[in-house]
């Protein structure tokens, strides 16, 4: 196994162009596990740790530009206000040591259905910026996952950063695992309310071949909130609306039976998480609206 260690982003792209099968490594929290268990034996490893810009972020007026290698710990510490859903998801990632090393770029590169960052990125409507010596492009998160552990990257492309809109409303994340830490999700769910556009977005993890959104549930809830005047009056969402939203989220799943959980359990758990996270986000929205009206 050859170890490639570029000193700049340009050198990294050149190395990837020359060796398209090279496996990028930054935090190494996924790649090294596969290598240690002999599940993968790449001919080339492409070390990205010397490229400082991948560990930087920039908060703009409307968007956060998050470098691919920014560790989860920094997201939790510095971007909780701008990216609350992703910060909550970051809290659930493995152990403190892994959160200090792992980043969103690696999660996206692995493209596991159970990746902890994926539901939050789907709910936030993120875009993934990728580049090669041929140029750069931005891939909407909805188009990024193409199959089980497969993504839309070309062989010579690397993930540079993720563009995520600053939260304009409450966001929540929930995860079911066999224990509280160091666990792969049995299933996970993220939701984001977008009051400015009066829309709702969701993200479901580990309950289909790829991370998915519950489109029918989003459309139903957005219509129910609009028709009932909930955005303006801030009333409690009725149990029937919450129940229908949860059922539609469950229906969006296409899970399997495996050692971590059955398909039926995953569908049930996603429905429970959908109902609960909707309650949490709506309570937060109602509180902010009351404070705004009283100010």
Order of alpha helices (4+ residues) and beta strands (2+ residues): beta-alpha-beta-alpha-beta-beta-beta-alpha-alpha-alpha-alpha-alpha-beta-beta-alpha-beta-beta-beta-beta-beta-beta-alpha-alpha-alpha-alpha
